[in-house]
Amino acid sequence: MSSKVQVGLTSGILGLILFGIIIGAYFIQETKNTAEQTKQTAFNNTKISQDFDKRVSTFIDNWQKRVNVSNKINNGTQSKLLNLSMEQAEQERQLLSLQRNATEILHKQISNEKNIQDNLTRHRIVANYTRDNTISILNDTQRLIEQLNATQQKAVANLTAQHDDILNIIKNNTK
């Protein structure tokens, strides 16, 4: 083989090796980047998962505290009721009875006041209606009195005219 062909083949092989090394390095870098992104995503997912777990645990702990407080209050109330002596139980019953009676009296009083208010409202309506009718009747009466006075004045004027006519006739006949 000639030396030119050998140099060309060697150069081509070296070029292919160099090209292969560059492509290989690129693929290695991409693989590292993908692995890093996968780690970052996994880390973020782990962080989100841990945050969620922490919030759920906090909620459950707070809920359990509420339940414990509620149970403590209920148990305390039950034990208080169970430990009441007969005398205390009787006093409690009397107090409840008094409270029930007071509530009934209050409801009755409210009902009575509502009835009184309704009656006053009805009386007010009747009084307003009566006043309006009375005013109308007074206005009609005033108009009728004015018509009567006008009629009386006409009648007096007519009578006066007739009286004057009669006097004139008598004077004319006596002459």
C-alpha positions in Angstrom: 0.0 0.0 0.0 1.1 3.4 -0.6 2.0 5.7 2.0 -0.7 8.2 1.1 -3.4 5.6 1.4 -1.9 4.5 4.7 -1.9 8.1 6.0 -5.5 8.5 4.8 -6.6 5.4 6.5 -4.8 6.2 9.7 -6.3 9.8 9.6 -9.8 8.4 9.0 -9.5 5.8 11.8 -8.2 8.5 14.1 -11.1 10.8 13.0 -13.6 8.0 13.7 -12.0 7.3 17.1 -12.0 11.0 18.0 -15.7 11.2 16.8 -16.5 8.2 18.8 -14.8 9.6 21.9 -16.7 13.0 21.5 -20.1 11.2 21.0 -19.3 8.9 23.9 -18.5 11.8 26.2 -21.7 13.5 25.1 -23.8 10.4 26.0 -22.0 10.1 29.3 -22.7 13.7 30.1 -26.4 13.3 29.1 -26.6 10.2 31.3 -25.1 12.1 34.2 -27.5 15.0 33.7 -30.5 12.7 33.5 -29.3 10.9 36.6 -29.0 14.2 38.4 -32.5 15.3 37.3 -33.9 12.0 38.4 -32.2 12.5 41.8 -33.5 16.1 42.1 -37.0 14.9 41.1 -36.8 12.1 43.6 -35.6 14.5 46.3 -38.4 16.9 45.5 -40.9 14.1 45.6 -39.5 12.9 48.9 -39.6 16.4 50.3 -43.3 16.9 49.1 -44.1 13.4 50.5 -42.4 14.3 53.8 -44.2 17.6 54.0 -47.5 15.9 53.3 -46.8 13.2 55.9 -45.9 15.9 58.4 -49.1 17.9 57.8 -51.2 14.7 58.1 -49.4 13.7 61.3 -50.0 17.2 62.7 -53.7 17.1 61.8 -54.1 13.6 63.3 -52.2 14.7 66.5 -54.4 17.8 66.8 -57.5 15.8 66.2 -56.5 13.3 68.8 -55.9 16.1 71.3 -59.4 17.4 70.7 -60.8 13.9 71.1 -58.9 13.5 74.4 -60.1 16.9 75.7 -63.7 16.0 74.7 -63.4 12.5 76.4 -61.9 14.1 79.5 -64.8 16.6 79.7 -67.4 13.9 79.1 -65.9 11.5 81.5 -65.7 14.3 84.1 -69.3 15.2 83.6 -70.4 11.5 83.8 -68.3 10.9 87.0 -69.8 14.1 88.5 -73.3 13.0 87.7 -72.6 9.5 89.1 -71.0 10.9 92.3 -73.9 13.2 93.1 -75.6 12.3 96.4 -79.3 11.8 96.4 -79.7 15.2 98.0 -77.6 16.9 95.3 -79.5 15.0 92.7 -82.8 16.3 94.2 -81.5 19.8 94.3 -80.4 19.5 90.6 -83.9 18.3 89.7 -85.5 21.2 91.6 -83.2 23.7 89.9 -84.1 22.1 86.5 -87.8 22.3 87.4 -87.4 26.0 88.4 -85.6 26.7 85.2 -88.3 25.0 83.2 -91.0 26.9 85.0 -89.2 30.2 84.5 -88.8 29.4 80.8 -92.6 28.6 80.6 -93.4 31.9 82.3 -91.1 33.8 80.0 -92.8 32.2 76.9 -96.2 33.0 78.4 -95.2 36.6 79.1 -93.9 37.0 75.5 -97.1 35.5 74.1 -99.2 38.0 76.3 -97.1 41.0 75.2 -97.5 39.9 71.6 -101.3 39.7 72.1 -101.4 43.1 73.8 -99.4 44.5 70.9 -101.7 42.9 68.3 -104.8 44.3 70.2 -103.2 47.8 70.4 -102.5 47.6 66.6 -106.1 46.6 66.0 -107.4 49.4 68.2 -105.2 51.8 66.3 -106.5 50.6 63.0 -110.1 51.0 64.2 -109.4 54.5 65.7 -107.8 55.7 62.5 -110.7 54.3 60.4 -113.2 56.0 62.8 -111.3 59.3 62.7 -111.2 59.2 58.9 -115.0 58.5 58.7 -115.7 61.2 61.3 -113.8 63.7 59.4 -115.6 62.7 56.2 -119.0 63.0 58.0 -118.0 66.4 59.5 -117.0 67.7 56.0 -120.3 66.4 54.5 -122.3 68.1 57.4 -120.4 71.4 56.9 -121.3 71.3 53.2 -124.9 70.5 54.0 -125.1 73.4 56.5 -123.7 75.7 53.9 -126.3 74.5 51.4 -129.0 75.0 54.0 -127.9 78.5 54.8 -127.8 79.3 51.1 -131.3 77.9 50.6 -132.6 79.8 53.7 -131.1 83.1 52.4 -132.8 82.5 49.0 -136.1 81.7 50.8 -135.8 84.8 53.0 -135.0 86.9 49.9 -138.0 85.4 48.1 -140.3 86.0 51.1 -139.0 89.5 51.4 -139.6 90.1 47.7 -143.1 88.6 48.0 -143.8 90.7 51.1 -142.7 93.8 49.3 -144.9 92.9 46.4 -147.9 92.3 48.7 -147.3 95.7 50.4 -147.1 97.4 47.0 -150.3 95.8 45.9 -152.0 96.8 49.2 -150.7 100.4 48.8 -151.9 100.6 45.2 -155.3 99.2 46.1 -155.8 101.6 49.0 -155.2 104.7 46.9 
